[in-house]
Amino acid sequence: MRILVTGATGNVGAPLVHELGRLGVDTRAFVRDPERARQRLGDEVQLAVGDFADPGSMQRALDGVDRVFLACGNVPGQVAMECAMIDAARSAGVSRLVKLSSPDPAIDAPLIFDRWHAEIEKHLMCSGIPAVALRPRTYMTNLLGYADTIAQTGTIFAPAGDARITFIDPRDVASAAATVLTARGPVDETYLLTGPEAIGFEQIAHDLSVVTGRSIGYVPVPDEAAQQAMLDAGLPAMVADFIVGVYRSQRAGSMSETNDRLLSLIDRPHTFAQFAADHAIAFGAGRPVGAMSIT
């Protein structure tokens, strides 16, 4: 069995490549920048250099491939690019395609990226390729976007209110992807993947305080202030709108329920406390800010 991993240097793709390698699976990584890929994936991984916009590179990458992991950043053109890879995979006779999707894809979804993923999933299901959609809840790694501010100020500023959120570690999504990619028998068409617990930002601040040895607090901010801060930091308006929309959805409880789908695919999901410990330096471990106070 040979598996092609697209998005191979991403938060899910990179640990998936490593996990497939650990399992002894013949793995090929589809990448645009081979030097960055070598730094991220190591020298032993087979690379297929190309781009979703280059049909020839996709055909070469798919040569001899049995199964495909499809992932692409949420960028303009994502629908066309992923659909092009689906069409190329169908032409190459791929026997299973596993797509990394969004939590709530729907054509009429309020969030634009959910609408994009719904279009791609529809195209995939109509392609005739045996397919699986992985729909993870929001990633723990998204919190690394706050890391510099936390390290400098000892505070998390976010428009999350008191939302409880089932954050999931991308490493667990990668392990789940490896399971369905390598399964010999049939697998379900869709997996909504949640982390093992629903936590709020007060708990996140507490866990970060524990692993960094610093006093870290959480300050909820209005949507408008958060959006303006992201625009001031240089984020595109579409991305800032999406992020604020996700928080609005989370405050309404859209990501507060856990399920056992992840446990049906892997044994020991990471808790946020484990994730925090693994990234303690990024969050400012060793930088004293204020007095340590954990209750």
Steps between C-alpha positions, in 0.01 A plus 500: 500500500629845409342811650530856373476770769412848380542795734792296625676778690184616680387452859329172412695399190844500661412275796304278260810450283698408811228265626473320167878467496491352850246247375727406211262627233639605161428874522545783253469866603361752249681828570574832334824582680734200525749676727232590754359150469838344579531718809150408616484135393859380491722367226351152474153602380422460131402840357284581200559867421202673347196716542122459492497747211734278292312198357821338380657506847187344649505221243865426575436507876213253461695249291474164677301644790220298660363749753507877548478736795359830375572819694540859389516829681185711521605734222326655197482234232481214749185354346647488150834365622359217712247407233783483246687253722182294542460483121865405457467230769195356326688488168793328675273228641549590867310254721441729802522873561493649849413869508582735785187712528345755734276436803167599343513502120175614339422685180299758696736517800556846652879455488661518157755224555222260604328580169821431310549164669138408427559562129813287506334218694211499250743476210685220677188297573393538134842391374443131561821469704445317832538796731523605863455851641671585828331795670710603800390762745727799546870421543702550816774644278276797422581617851864539396380814324474651848840374610701820449244714681477248784877481528531879510199596712390190688148550363273334244275750322223327303131551411411157638286606794437196718474258207600140561685357203609148407848589377681216321872445456599483129723204588187307593333595172811371322482171690131469413581569135769231505247252636241557227763527226654165583187308598456190286125480538230762443487807720230757569454787258509777760667547838425804715805511726503675835767526765459303823357792701313827462692781666471876531769764479518529877609135507742565214656786698525277807668216310744741337581647841582154631735403216672837464538579869347842438175669593295506179153650485216519251325820394191465277476774238219616269486365146563845352816552704632156412429550131672838495805358679529228235468754219765717667725193515469458125246218469277517192149622573353167385712310750423741785128472422526122502684483833252731670218297348647181645515655846140618464400144412697360792333738744168364373614149596582357157819331620409409857412132461750216493446169323678163479589509131865580565521218754372260235813577297780564751575392856613802699403849382708789632341721765555873485723476808728263307501730198582797722791313659637413156492869399586663831800687360288662228257622766776659703639243740800654669375858457376626837195723468318593818465274800414134468144445615303186413178401670 
